Amino acid sequence: MLAMIQWRIFCLPGCYPKIKIYRTIILPVVLYVCETWSLTLREERKLRVFENMVLRRIFGPRTVEVTGE
């Protein structure tokens, strides 16, 4: 199922359209079947890893701003 998601949508400029697509399309599709599962810790971890992977893809690499202090 995860392989079916087209990552090309995350090439759109700006974060807002990407987050909106993630919240309205991707997340409901991934969680649709989860309503009937009795989640184990392993499955919960897999869902968290997927979510982190998508959010990393949306926001890009983490940058640290250096201040003059």
N, C-alpha and C positions, 0 to 999 in steps of 0.2 A: 504494500500500500504506500509506504513512504517513497518508494522509487517512482511512483506515478506522479508525484508532485513536480511540476515544472518550475525549476529554480529561476527561469528567465524572468519571472515577474519581479524578482528582487533586483533586477538591473534598472528598474525605474528610478528616476531621480527623487531624492527626498525620502524621509522616513515615514511621513504621514500616510501616503498611499499604501506603503508596504504593510504598516501596522494594521490599517483598515482591512486590507486583503487577508492578512493573517487571522484577524479576529472574526471576520464574517464568513470566510470560506474554509480556510485550512483547519483551524482549531475545531469547529463543529464537525467536520468530516472525520478528523482523527478521534474525537471523543464520542462519536455517535454510538459505536458499539460498546464503548467502555461503560455505559450506563448499566449494562446487564452483567458485567464482570464482578467477581469478588477479587479485587486487586491484591496481588501479593507485593511484597516490597520490591521484588525484581521488576515487575511490570510498572510500578510507580516510578522507579528509577529510570526505566526506558522512556517513559512519557516526559520526565524532567529533562533527560538528555536530548530528546527530540526538540522540546521547547527551547532549550538553551541553544541548540544548533541553529534553529530558525532565527532566534533573536540575534545571535552573533552574525548571521548572514545579513540581517536587516541593518543593524547598526554599524557593521564593519569592525575593524580592529579597534581595540581600546587605546585611547591616547591619554597621556598624562600631561597636563599643562604645568609648566614650570613657572612659578611666580618669583618675583625679585626679593622675596622675604628670606 
